[in-house]
Amino acid sequence: MKKHNFSAGPAILPQEVIQGAAEAVLELDDIGLSLIEISHRSNEFKAIMEEACDLALQILGLEGKGYKAMYLQGGASMQFLMTAYNMLESKAGYVNSGTWSTKAIKEAKFLGDVIELASSKDKNFNYIPKGYDIPNDLDYLHITSNNTIFGTQYKNLPETSVPLVADMSSDIFSRPLDYSKFDLFYAGAQKNMGPSGVTLVIIKETAFNKVSRSIPSMLNYEIQANAGSMFNTPPVFPVYTVLLNLRWILKNGGLSGMGIQNEKKAAMIYDEIDRNPLFEGFANLDDRSAMNATFNLVDDSSAAIFDTIWNNAKISGLKGHRSVGGYRASIYNALSMESIQTLVDCMKEFERTFN
């Protein structure tokens, strides 16, 4: 029996995407070769990479608007460094809303002056900072659009005249958004896009050549873009799987379709958290993530009872991160309403054990 996968990442993918990727590993499009044994310079893989780049821009509403899509390696953690290497000449502003923001700040400090404009560390990152000043002489402003560990998400983007940069690893392709407000954003695939091993980078072409320093070739966005994401051997299997997932997103209503379904799923789980007296939400109400719902038991001494209930229901990946404790239900695009209902039923069953 297939389990209900609430893992924060590597995370759930649509079954048809997994099936398509599995078939391609055996043989790609009747060419007599497996996907994972073809040359990345072959016409077959060039077509895969080109479509994956084109579809990403199309779905995000950036086609023909001066942006480049790239599939790179090293995860979002590499992008913490690459962003600063390519864009930090003097000083940059960062909003610290969680663990990954903290890591991004640490890496950027190797390249220049980093100003922490705001932080929610004072309340263990359970809210998105607001109402802070953004100096107009920054090289860029960096945010993390969704905080996987703490379950918070930007509902409105900061209004700023400086280039806006974002780590969107855990909510990319999950909702309609004006992506043209960004000069650069990136996302590790393993949260909501595909398997681990590849990272999508979207950059405005005007963001090239922003610094005076020499940039190593592998870390240079312009070199990577001009090479069509193939300056070195790309991760063939993850890129192909991302392509299948992008096709699935497009077929199922694009960002609008994903957003509607994700809001419904999030509402179901948050309604039960708020209704059920045995649970309490972790994140600030206004900043709750539609991708990662974090919650705790009011009385931790009964955790073993609840854990038995959801494990018996074939639920996987529900345990919260050690920074928060409790539970985290990751509600990515491919998670079904059935899985959400199963979790809600478990929470109600837990409540009945005390009545």
C-alpha positions as CSV (number, residue, x, y, z in Angstrom):
1,M,0.0,0.0,0.0
2,K,1.3,3.4,-1.0
3,K,1.9,5.6,2.1
4,H,0.6,9.1,2.6
5,N,3.8,11.1,2.1
6,F,4.1,14.3,4.2
7,S,7.9,14.5,4.0
8,A,9.4,17.9,3.7
9,G,11.9,16.7,1.1
10,P,12.9,14.8,-0.8
11,A,9.2,14.9,-1.2
12,I,6.2,13.5,-2.9
13,L,5.8,13.6,-6.7
14,P,2.8,12.8,-8.9
15,Q,2.5,9.1,-9.5
16,E,2.4,9.6,-13.3
17,V,5.7,11.5,-13.1
18,I,7.4,8.7,-11.1
19,Q,6.0,6.2,-13.6
20,G,7.2,8.2,-16.6
21,A,10.7,8.6,-15.0
22,A,10.9,4.9,-14.2
23,E,10.0,3.9,-17.8
24,A,12.6,6.3,-19.2
25,V,15.3,4.7,-17.0
26,L,14.5,1.4,-18.8
27,E,14.3,3.1,-22.2
28,L,13.8,6.7,-23.3
29,D,11.2,7.2,-26.0
30,D,11.9,4.0,-27.9
31,I,15.5,5.0,-28.8
32,G,17.0,1.7,-27.5
33,L,18.9,3.4,-24.7
34,S,18.1,4.2,-21.0
35,L,17.8,7.9,-20.0
36,I,20.7,7.4,-17.6
37,E,23.1,6.1,-20.3
38,I,22.5,8.6,-23.1
39,S,25.1,11.4,-23.7
40,H,24.1,14.8,-22.2
41,R,25.3,16.1,-25.6
42,S,22.9,14.0,-27.5
43,N,20.0,15.5,-29.4
44,E,17.6,13.7,-27.1
45,F,18.9,15.3,-24.0
46,K,19.4,18.7,-25.5
47,A,15.7,18.7,-26.4
48,I,14.9,17.6,-22.8
49,M,17.0,20.5,-21.3
50,E,15.6,23.1,-23.7
51,E,12.0,22.1,-23.0
52,A,12.6,22.1,-19.2
53,C,14.0,25.6,-19.4
54,D,11.2,26.9,-21.7
55,L,8.4,25.3,-19.6
56,A,9.7,26.8,-16.4
57,L,9.7,30.3,-17.9
58,Q,6.3,29.7,-19.5
59,I,4.6,28.4,-16.3
60,L,6.1,31.3,-14.2
61,G,4.9,33.9,-16.7
62,L,8.4,35.0,-17.7
63,E,8.6,33.8,-21.3
64,G,9.9,36.5,-23.5
65,K,10.6,38.9,-20.6
66,G,14.4,38.8,-20.6
67,Y,14.9,35.9,-18.1
68,K,17.1,32.8,-18.4
69,A,16.3,29.4,-16.7
70,M,19.2,27.2,-15.7
71,Y,19.4,23.8,-14.0
72,L,22.5,23.7,-11.9
73,Q,24.0,21.5,-9.1
74,G,24.9,22.0,-5.5
75,G,21.4,22.7,-4.2
76,A,20.1,25.9,-2.8
77,S,23.2,25.9,-0.5
78,M,25.4,26.5,-3.5
79,Q,23.1,29.4,-4.5
80,F,23.7,31.1,-1.2
81,L,27.2,31.6,-2.4
82,M,26.6,32.0,-6.1
83,T,24.1,34.8,-5.5
84,A,26.7,36.8,-3.6
85,Y,29.5,36.0,-6.0
86,N,27.5,37.4,-8.9
87,M,25.6,40.2,-7.4
88,L,27.3,41.5,-4.2
89,E,29.6,44.3,-5.0
90,S,29.3,46.5,-2.0
91,K,26.4,45.6,0.4
92,A,23.3,43.5,0.4
93,G,20.3,43.3,2.6
94,Y,18.9,40.0,4.0
95,V,15.7,39.2,5.9
96,N,16.4,36.4,8.3
97,S,13.2,34.3,8.6
98,G,14.7,30.9,9.5
99,T,17.4,28.3,9.2
100,W,18.0,28.7,5.5
101,S,18.1,32.5,5.6
102,T,20.7,32.2,8.4
103,K,22.8,30.0,6.2
104,A,22.4,32.3,3.2
105,I,23.6,35.2,5.3
106,K,26.7,33.3,6.5
107,E,27.8,32.4,2.9
108,A,27.2,36.0,1.6
109,K,29.4,37.4,4.2
110,F,32.4,35.8,2.5
111,L,31.9,38.2,-0.4
112,G,30.9,41.6,1.1
113,D,29.0,43.6,3.6
114,V,25.7,41.9,4.6
115,I,23.0,43.8,6.5
116,E,20.4,41.8,8.4
117,L,17.4,44.1,7.8
118,A,15.0,42.2,9.9
119,S,14.7,38.9,11.8
120,S,12.1,36.7,13.4
121,K,14.6,34.9,15.5
122,D,13.2,36.5,18.7
123,K,10.2,34.1,18.4
124,N,11.9,31.1,17.0
125,F,11.1,32.2,13.5
126,N,7.3,31.7,13.8
127,Y,6.5,34.8,11.8
128,I,7.6,36.8,8.7
129,P,9.3,40.1,9.6
130,K,7.5,43.2,8.3
131,G,7.7,47.0,8.5
132,Y,11.5,47.2,8.1
133,D,13.4,49.9,6.1
134,I,15.1,48.8,2.9
135,P,18.0,51.1,1.9
136,N,18.0,52.1,-1.7
137,D,21.7,51.6,-2.1
138,L,21.7,47.9,-1.6
139,D,23.0,45.6,-4.4
140,Y,20.0,43.4,-3.7
141,L,17.5,42.3,-1.1
142,H,17.4,38.5,-0.3
143,I,14.4,36.8,1.1
144,T,13.3,33.1,1.7
145,S,9.8,32.9,0.3
146,N,8.7,29.8,2.4
147,N,10.3,28.5,5.5
148,T,10.1,24.7,5.4
149,I,11.2,24.1,9.0
150,F,9.1,26.7,10.7
151,G,6.0,26.7,8.5
152,T,5.9,30.4,7.5
153,Q,5.5,31.9,4.0
154,Y,5.5,35.4,2.4
155,K,2.0,36.3,1.4
156,N,3.1,39.6,-0.1
157,L,6.5,40.4,-1.6
158,P,8.5,43.3,-0.2
159,E,8.1,46.6,-2.1
160,T,11.6,47.7,-3.1
161,S,13.5,49.6,-5.8
162,V,16.6,47.3,-5.4
163,P,16.9,43.9,-7.1
164,L,14.9,41.3,-5.3
165,V,16.4,37.8,-4.8
166,A,14.7,34.8,-3.3
167,D,15.3,31.2,-2.2
168,M,12.0,29.6,-3.3
169,S,13.0,26.0,-2.7
170,S,9.9,24.9,-0.9
171,D,7.1,26.8,-2.6
172,I,8.2,27.1,-6.3
173,F,5.4,26.4,-8.8
174,S,2.8,26.2,-5.9
175,R,0.9,29.5,-6.5
176,P,0.4,32.4,-8.8
177,L,2.9,35.2,-8.0
178,D,4.3,38.2,-9.9
179,Y,7.7,36.5,-10.6
180,S,8.8,39.5,-12.7
181,K,9.4,41.4,-9.4
182,F,12.5,39.2,-9.0
183,D,15.9,39.7,-10.6
184,L,16.9,36.2,-9.4
185,F,15.3,33.3,-7.6
186,Y,16.3,29.7,-7.2
187,A,14.9,26.4,-5.9
188,G,16.3,23.0,-5.0
189,A,14.1,20.5,-6.9
190,Q,13.5,18.1,-4.0
191,K,10.8,20.0,-2.3
192,N,8.2,20.6,-5.0
193,M,9.7,20.0,-8.4
194,G,11.6,16.7,-8.7
195,P,14.3,14.5,-7.1
196,S,17.3,15.9,-5.4
197,G,20.4,16.7,-7.4
198,V,19.4,19.7,-9.5
199,T,18.5,23.3,-8.7
200,L,16.4,25.6,-10.8
201,V,17.8,29.2,-11.2
202,I,15.8,31.9,-12.9
203,I,17.7,35.1,-13.5
204,K,17.0,38.4,-15.3
205,E,19.6,38.9,-18.0
206,T,20.2,42.4,-16.8
207,A,21.6,40.8,-13.6
208,F,24.7,39.6,-15.4
209,N,28.0,41.4,-14.9
210,K,27.1,43.2,-11.7
211,V,30.4,42.8,-9.9
212,S,34.0,43.8,-10.6
213,R,35.5,40.6,-9.1
214,S,36.5,37.6,-11.3
215,I,34.1,34.8,-10.8
216,P,35.1,31.1,-11.2
217,S,33.5,29.6,-14.2
218,M,31.3,27.1,-12.4
219,L,29.9,29.9,-10.2
220,N,29.3,32.4,-13.0
221,Y,25.7,32.7,-13.9
222,E,26.4,34.2,-17.4
223,I,28.7,31.3,-18.3
224,Q,26.2,28.8,-17.1
225,A,23.4,30.4,-19.0
226,N,25.3,30.8,-22.2
227,A,26.3,27.1,-21.9
228,G,22.6,26.1,-21.7
229,S,23.1,24.6,-18.2
230,M,25.7,22.3,-19.7
231,F,29.0,23.9,-18.8
232,N,29.7,20.6,-17.1
233,T,27.7,17.3,-17.2
234,P,24.2,18.0,-15.9
235,P,22.2,15.7,-13.7
236,V,20.3,14.0,-16.5
237,F,17.8,12.0,-14.5
238,P,16.7,14.8,-12.2
239,V,16.3,17.3,-15.1
240,Y,14.1,14.8,-17.0
241,T,12.0,14.2,-13.9
242,V,11.5,17.9,-13.4
243,L,10.4,18.2,-17.0
244,L,7.8,15.5,-16.5
245,N,6.6,17.4,-13.4
246,L,6.4,20.7,-15.2
247,R,4.3,19.0,-17.9
248,W,2.0,17.7,-15.1
249,I,1.7,21.2,-13.6
250,L,0.8,22.7,-17.0
251,K,-1.8,19.9,-17.6
252,N,-3.4,20.5,-14.2
253,G,-4.0,24.2,-14.5
254,G,-0.6,25.7,-14.1
255,L,0.1,28.0,-11.1
256,S,-3.6,28.9,-10.8
257,G,-4.6,25.3,-10.6
258,M,-1.8,24.4,-8.1
259,G,-2.7,27.5,-6.0
260,I,-6.4,26.6,-5.7
261,Q,-5.7,23.0,-4.7
262,N,-2.9,23.9,-2.3
263,E,-5.1,26.5,-0.5
264,K,-7.9,24.0,-0.1
265,K,-5.5,21.4,1.3
266,A,-3.9,23.9,3.7
267,A,-7.3,25.1,4.9
268,M,-8.3,21.5,5.8
269,I,-5.4,20.9,8.0
270,Y,-5.3,24.3,9.6
271,D,-9.0,24.2,10.3
272,E,-8.5,20.9,12.2
273,I,-5.5,22.3,14.1
274,D,-7.5,25.3,15.2
275,R,-10.7,23.3,16.0
276,N,-9.0,20.4,17.9
277,P,-8.2,21.3,21.5
278,L,-5.4,18.8,21.6
279,F,-3.3,20.7,19.0
280,E,-1.9,24.1,18.6
281,G,-0.3,25.7,15.5
282,F,3.3,26.9,15.6
283,A,3.4,29.7,13.0
284,N,1.8,33.1,13.3
285,L,-1.7,33.0,11.8
286,D,-1.1,35.6,9.1
287,D,2.1,34.0,8.0
288,R,1.1,30.3,7.9
289,S,2.6,28.4,5.0
290,A,0.4,26.7,2.4
291,M,3.3,24.2,1.9
292,N,4.4,23.2,5.4
293,A,1.9,23.2,8.3
294,T,3.7,23.1,11.6
295,F,1.8,22.2,14.8
296,N,2.4,20.7,18.3
297,L,0.5,18.8,20.9
298,V,-0.8,20.8,23.8
299,D,0.3,18.0,26.0
300,D,3.5,16.2,24.8
301,S,3.0,13.3,27.2
302,S,0.3,11.9,24.9
303,A,2.6,11.9,21.8
304,A,3.0,8.1,21.7
305,I,-0.8,7.7,21.3
306,F,-1.0,10.1,18.4
307,D,2.1,8.7,16.8
308,T,0.6,5.2,16.9
309,I,-2.6,6.5,15.2
310,W,-0.9,8.2,12.3
311,N,1.6,5.4,11.8
312,N,-1.2,2.9,11.6
313,A,-2.9,5.0,9.0
314,K,0.2,4.6,6.7
315,I,1.3,8.2,7.1
316,S,5.0,9.0,6.6
317,G,7.2,12.0,7.2
318,L,5.0,13.8,9.8
319,K,7.5,14.4,12.5
320,G,8.5,18.1,12.9
321,H,12.1,19.4,12.6
322,R,14.1,19.4,15.9
323,S,14.1,23.2,15.9
324,V,10.3,23.2,16.4
325,G,9.4,19.8,17.5
326,G,5.9,18.5,17.2
327,Y,4.7,17.8,13.7
328,R,5.0,19.1,10.2
329,A,2.6,18.3,7.3
330,S,4.2,19.2,4.0
331,I,1.4,19.9,1.5
332,Y,3.3,20.0,-1.8
333,N,1.6,20.0,-5.2
334,A,1.4,16.3,-5.6
335,L,-0.1,15.5,-2.2
336,S,-3.8,14.5,-2.6
337,M,-6.8,15.6,-0.7
338,E,-7.2,12.0,0.4
339,S,-3.9,12.2,2.2
340,I,-5.0,15.4,4.0
341,Q,-8.3,13.8,4.9
342,T,-6.5,10.8,6.3
343,L,-4.4,13.1,8.6
344,V,-7.4,15.0,9.7
345,D,-9.2,11.8,10.5
346,C,-6.2,10.7,12.6
347,M,-6.4,14.0,14.6
348,K,-10.0,13.5,15.2
349,E,-9.5,9.9,16.3
350,F,-6.8,11.1,18.7
351,E,-9.3,13.6,20.2
352,R,-11.9,10.8,20.6
353,T,-9.4,8.8,22.8
354,F,-9.7,11.5,25.5
355,N,-13.6,11.7,25.4
